[in-house]
Each structure stands twice: as C-alpha cells, then as structure tokens.
C-alpha cells in the first residue's frame, strides 16, 4: 500500500490533474474559437510550418519543442501517425502536420516535434516553428484556395488573420483524438 505522503504517488496524482486541466484548457480554447470572427483570441500562438504550409498552434498547449526523434511504429494507425516515443518518461504519439493535408513525405532530420499537453500526450511534427503570434483575429473565410485543404483536414478549428495572411488555427482536441486512435 502506498501512503499519501509517498512522493511518487503524489507526483503521479499531480500529473494526472495537470493533464485534466490541460484538456479542459483545450476545450475552453475551442469554445472561444467557435464564437466566431472579429475578436482577437487571447494568448500566444506558435506559427508552425510543415511542407510549405503554415498554421497556428496554441502556445499554452505546447509543453516543449524537441528535435525529431526515432519513432516506434504503431500497428494499424492512421497515415498521420508517424509512431510513438518516450518523452520525459511519458509515451507520446507523433503526428505529422503535413499528412493531415494529404502530403506524403518523410520529415526532414531538421524537423521538430511540438509536444502538446492534455489527457493524451501527442506531438505534432513540423518542419519549423517560425515565431510567436499574439492575439490573432478570427476570420470567417477559410474554405477557398490553399486553405481548402485545411478545411477538409479535420484539425482546423478556424482561421485567423495574421498581417495580410489567413492562417488555420489547429485544434488540439482533434489531434488528441487522432493520437488516441493511433496509440
């Protein structure tokens, strides 16, 4: 029997609670996005790039950005699932951002994995994280031109204006669902 004062038990309990809170944060963020166009979204967002396509990822959900690592295959997984790996002792399912857009590729050895928090840890493989964007403004458009692929991807919560560019906003909940299917 483990006592309540056992540090490893307490640590695991705190990790589970943190994962629950991160999952709740992702849900609240998605609810803010669903309110529609016109208002700036609070917080910072990573401007990530994969296969020449750019997207925003909520920085509050990023726990760490690491260099590309070797992945263990996940049998029967979706094409977006590159595999799994251990990060700080925790299993993480790696998803390729470009694969959600139908781009078949082998990520460059210079690629990075953005480790995302939540009830199911996943990492999104990107070619680069370019910068941080503060409070992007949601817009209504996004289903035309090069953004149509994002609309069909299932991982775009909406679209934001950053300067003159319209960029998709990646929903962490959708990534977590795919990671759960693949892990």
Buried (B, 14 or more C-beta within 10 A) or exposed (E): EEEEEEEEEEEEEEEEEEBEEBBEBBEEBBEBBEEEBEEEBEBBBBBBBBBEBBBBBBBBBBBEBBEBBEBEEBEEBEEBBBBBBEBEEEEBBBBBBBBBBEBEEEBEEEBBBBBBBBBBBBBBBBBBBEEEBEEBEBBEEBEEEEBEBBBEBEBBBBBBBBEEEBBBBBBBBBBBBBBEBBB
